[in-house]
Amino acid sequence: MQWLKANLSTIIPAAVLLVFLIAAVVSVVRGKGSGCGCGCADCPAKKDGHCEK
């Protein structure tokens, strides 16, 4: 418990950064499923209306 109290000022910012990192990874993984990611100009699915918004 003493070690935890002594290092709390390092643990809290590290935990906050870890939460942001996990959120960024989740966002990238979820975004990858919505579209091919190749850009609409060269998208092979463009003729099917895949890139239309």
N, C-alpha and C positions, 0 to 999 in steps of 0.2 A: 504494500500500500504506500509506503514511503517513496518507492521508486516512481510510482504512478503520479504522486503529487509533485515530485521533483521534475518530472518530464511532461507535465500537462501542457505547458506552453508550446511544446513541440508536437504533441499528439493531436491537439485540437486543429491546428492549421493543416497538418498532414491528413487528417480525416476529412476536412472540408475539401481539400484538393482531390482526394480519392473519390469523393462523391461527384465532383465536377467531371473527373475523368471517366467514371462509369457512365454518367449521363451522356457525355459526348460519344462514347463508344456505342451505347444503346441507340442514340440518335442516328449514327452512321449506319448501323446494322438495319434499323427499321427503314431508313431512307433507301437502302440498297434494293429493297424488295419492290419499290414503286418505280419501275422503269428500268431500262437497260443501263443507264449511266454513261452512254457513249456520246450523248449530245444529239440533238434533233437533226442537225445537218447531215450527219453520217449514220443516222439510226436505220438499221435494216427493217425495223417495224414501222417506219414512217408511212409507207404506202398503206398500211392497215389503219391509220389514224391514231396510232399509239402515242405519238408526240403532240397531238392536238390538245389544246387546253380549253 
